[in-house]
């Protein structure tokens, strides 16, 4: 999902959570490419103004690069009727960067050649000219071929996500706080795009934010939201991590208890 859609869908969510109705007034970053500026300004009929900065975060090294390249490769190579019922499980590039544009066609072709010999259940395969082994799960169904990625170590992903959130906060310091025309309310919209992998749970993500908020000493926006998006899909989920109590209650499911620090401190240490 591109940034335009993410911002528009966020605005729809935001308007559903409070009384005022805001519209997209300006995209300063689009107008001032040679300068550091925020991504969007929202205004309401009452004259209220909001400045928003959108930034992507990641839960493992090279995640955004890998997701974009895998998504592009899937568009061109994933439709293979001969491989119905097959699930491919690919490595997560913690330190290396697979060339999915080249590797995915080789993998699909290699599996297709041997599809009649693939046993039911999980099996491991070596593919010619591919530097890693591929796990294949044969369900024997009529469902189209699908792709998943192995989860990295949870302790690594949590550390990476906290570091990524801190970088996102540093990134906005010279933007949201520097120009009064951006409005009295400042919002940081974090976006996590996880294609074919459930790297972090919703509670993990919020816990990472609490650790980030506790350790970061620089400029903090009035509100922080997390957008969970998916490549090749218009679906997006928005959750409010920081903001007025009433807004957080309307934006988040009540059983999530976001903002209830006593509850979250009782669940686990934020140290």
MOKA-V740964 format. One record per residue. N is the residue number from 1. PSI is psi in radians with two decimals (none if undefined). OMEGA is omega in degrees with one decimal (NA if undefined). NEAR is the number of other C-alpha atoms within 8 Angstrom. Layout:
<<N/PSI/OMEGA/NEAR> <N/PSI/OMEGA/NEAR>>
This chain:
<<1/2.25/-177.6/10> <2/2.95/-173.6/5> <3/-0.65/179.9/6> <4/-0.80/-179.3/6> <5/-0.69/180.0/9> <6/-0.82/-178.9/11> <7/-0.73/-179.6/10> <8/-0.74/179.3/8> <9/-0.60/175.7/9> <10/-0.75/-179.7/9> <11/-0.70/177.5/11> <12/-0.77/178.5/8> <13/-0.79/-177.1/10> <14/-0.75/-179.7/9> <15/-0.45/-179.9/11> <16/-0.12/-173.8/7> <17/-0.09/-179.6/9> <18/3.01/-167.2/9> <19/-0.73/-176.9/6> <20/2.62/175.6/7> <21/2.10/-179.0/8> <22/2.65/174.0/10> <23/2.77/177.9/8> <24/2.03/-176.8/10> <25/-0.71/-173.0/8> <26/2.63/171.8/7> <27/1.41/-174.0/11> <28/-0.67/-177.6/11> <29/-0.53/177.5/12> <30/-0.59/-177.6/7> <31/-0.55/-174.2/6> <32/1.15/-176.8/9> <33/-0.47/-177.9/7> <34/-0.05/-179.6/4> <35/2.76/174.0/6> <36/2.02/179.3/9> <37/2.88/-176.4/8> <38/2.95/-173.9/14> <39/-0.56/-175.9/12> <40/2.61/171.1/14> <41/2.21/176.4/16> <42/2.52/175.7/13> <43/2.72/176.5/12> <44/2.95/178.2/11> <45/-0.40/179.9/7> <46/-0.01/179.1/5> <47/0.03/177.1/6> <48/2.60/-176.6/9> <49/2.43/-179.2/12> <50/2.36/172.7/13> <51/2.26/-176.1/16> <52/2.36/171.9/14> <53/2.26/-179.6/12> <54/2.29/178.1/10> <55/2.52/179.0/9> <56/2.49/174.4/10> <57/2.90/-176.7/11> <58/2.65/-179.1/13> <59/0.05/169.3/13> <60/2.77/-175.1/11> <61/2.33/177.6/9> <62/0.32/-175.5/11> <63/-0.85/-177.0/10> <64/-0.71/176.8/9> <65/-0.80/-176.2/7> <66/-0.74/-179.3/11> <67/-0.78/-178.9/12> <68/-0.76/-178.7/9> <69/-0.67/177.5/11> <70/-0.73/179.1/10> <71/-0.76/-179.9/11> <72/-0.69/179.2/9> <73/-0.66/179.5/13> <74/-0.70/-179.0/9> <75/-0.61/-173.0/7> <76/-0.28/-170.0/7> <77/-0.13/-167.7/10> <78/-0.35/-177.4/10> <79/1.68/-178.8/7> <80/1.67/-178.3/9> <81/-0.50/-179.0/7> <82/-0.27/-175.5/6> <83/0.43/177.0/10> <84/2.45/179.1/12> <85/0.01/-178.4/12> <86/2.32/171.8/14> <87/2.19/176.7/12> <88/2.36/176.2/12> <89/2.07/-172.6/12> <90/2.76/179.7/10> <91/2.69/173.5/8> <92/2.19/-173.6/8> <93/1.37/178.0/11> <94/-0.78/-177.6/8> <95/-0.37/-178.5/6> <96/2.91/179.7/5> <97/1.61/176.2/7> <98/2.53/175.1/7> <99/1.57/-173.8/7> <100/-0.50/179.2/10> <101/-0.59/177.8/10> <102/-0.72/-172.9/7> <103/-0.71/-175.7/10> <104/-0.78/175.6/11> <105/-0.67/178.3/11> <106/-0.74/-179.5/12> <107/-0.86/-178.5/11> <108/-0.77/179.2/10> <109/-0.70/179.7/8> <110/-0.70/177.4/10> <111/-0.69/-178.5/9> <112/-0.68/-179.9/9> <113/-0.61/-175.3/7> <114/0.28/-171.4/8> <115/-0.58/-178.7/9> <116/-0.32/-178.7/5> <117/0.04/-179.3/5> <118/2.12/-178.1/8> <119/2.80/173.6/7> <120/2.61/-178.0/8> <121/-2.76/-174.2/8> <122/2.36/174.5/9> <123/2.73/-177.5/9> <124/2.42/-173.4/8> <125/2.47/169.4/8> <126/2.25/-179.3/8> <127/2.29/178.7/12> <128/2.35/176.5/6> <129/0.22/173.8/5> <130/2.27/-169.5/10> <131/-0.06/-179.5/4> <132/2.79/178.2/7> <133/2.63/-176.1/9> <134/2.29/175.6/13> <135/2.33/-178.0/11> <136/2.26/175.2/13> <137/2.05/-178.0/12> <138/1.92/-179.6/12> <139/-0.28/-177.5/9> <140/0.50/-177.3/8> <141/-3.10/178.7/6> <142/0.08/178.8/6> <143/2.49/179.5/7> <144/2.75/176.0/11> <145/2.47/179.3/14> <146/2.87/-175.5/8> <147/2.39/173.0/9> <148/2.88/175.8/11> <149/2.51/-180.0/10> <150/2.47/176.6/9> <151/2.36/169.9/9> <152/3.02/175.9/10> <153/2.22/-177.3/6> <154/-0.68/-179.6/9> <155/-0.60/177.0/6> <156/-0.75/-178.1/9> <157/-0.67/179.4/13> <158/-0.76/178.3/13> <159/-0.77/-179.2/9> <160/-0.68/-178.6/12> <161/-0.72/176.6/14> <162/-0.80/178.9/12> <163/-0.69/179.8/9> <164/-0.69/177.2/11> <165/-0.71/177.9/12> <166/-0.74/177.4/10> <167/-0.64/177.0/8> <168/-0.69/177.3/12> <169/-0.70/177.4/12> <170/-0.63/-176.8/9> <171/-0.54/-175.6/8> <172/-0.14/-173.5/12> <173/-0.70/-178.7/11> <174/0.08/-176.9/8> <175/-1.15/-172.6/11> <176/-0.49/-174.5/14> <177/-0.11/-167.9/9> <178/-0.31/-171.3/7> <179/2.02/-177.6/7> <180/-0.37/-179.0/7> <181/-0.19/178.2/4> <182/-0.27/176.5/11> <183/2.99/-177.5/11> <184/-0.42/-180.0/9> <185/2.24/179.1/10> <186/2.39/-177.2/13> <187/2.30/169.7/13> <188/2.12/178.0/14> <189/1.84/175.9/12> <190/2.51/178.3/14> <191/2.25/176.2/12> <192/2.08/-178.0/11> <193/1.97/-178.5/12> <194/1.84/-179.0/11> <195/2.13/175.5/9> <196/0.38/-178.5/7> <197/2.33/175.6/9> <198/1.33/-170.6/7> <199/-0.79/-176.3/10> <200/2.44/176.4/10> <201/2.92/178.6/7> <202/-0.68/178.7/6> <203/-0.63/176.1/7> <204/-0.75/-177.3/9> <205/-0.76/-180.0/11> <206/-0.68/177.8/10> <207/-0.69/176.4/10> <208/-0.67/177.4/11> <209/-0.74/180.0/11> <210/-0.67/176.4/9> <211/-0.69/177.8/11> <212/-0.84/-177.8/12> <213/-0.63/-178.6/7> <214/-0.61/-173.4/7> <215/-0.37/-174.7/6> <216/2.29/-175.7/7> <217/0.04/-178.5/4> <218/-2.78/-178.6/7> <219/2.30/179.6/8> <220/2.13/179.3/5> <221/2.84/-179.9/10> <222/-0.65/-178.0/9> <223/2.56/173.2/13> <224/2.24/179.1/13> <225/2.67/174.4/13> <226/2.20/175.0/13> <227/2.18/173.5/13> <228/2.02/-175.4/11> <229/2.97/-177.9/13> <230/2.41/177.2/12> <231/2.55/176.2/10> <232/0.48/179.3/6> <233/2.55/177.1/7> <234/0.02/-177.7/7> <235/2.38/176.4/6> <236/2.50/177.4/10> <237/2.29/-178.8/8> <238/2.22/177.9/11> <239/2.46/-177.4/9> <240/2.08/-179.2/13> <241/-0.51/-177.0/13> <242/2.31/-179.7/10> <243/-3.11/176.8/10> <244/2.57/-175.6/7> <245/-0.81/-178.5/7> <246/-0.70/178.7/6> <247/-0.78/-179.6/10> <248/-0.62/179.3/14> <249/-0.63/179.6/9> <250/-0.54/-174.9/9> <251/-0.50/-171.7/12> <252/2.58/172.7/10> <253/2.44/-173.7/8> <254/-0.56/-178.1/6> <255/-0.14/176.1/4> <256/-0.55/176.8/7> <257/0.61/174.9/8> <258/2.39/-178.0/10> <259/-0.25/178.7/8> <260/1.46/-173.4/7> <261/-0.54/178.2/7> <262/-0.72/178.4/6> <263/-0.83/-176.2/8> <264/-0.60/175.4/9> <265/-0.54/178.8/9> <266/-0.39/-178.8/7> <267/-0.73/-176.7/6> <268/2.79/179.6/6> <269/2.47/176.7/6> <270/0.16/-177.5/8> <271/none/NA/3>>
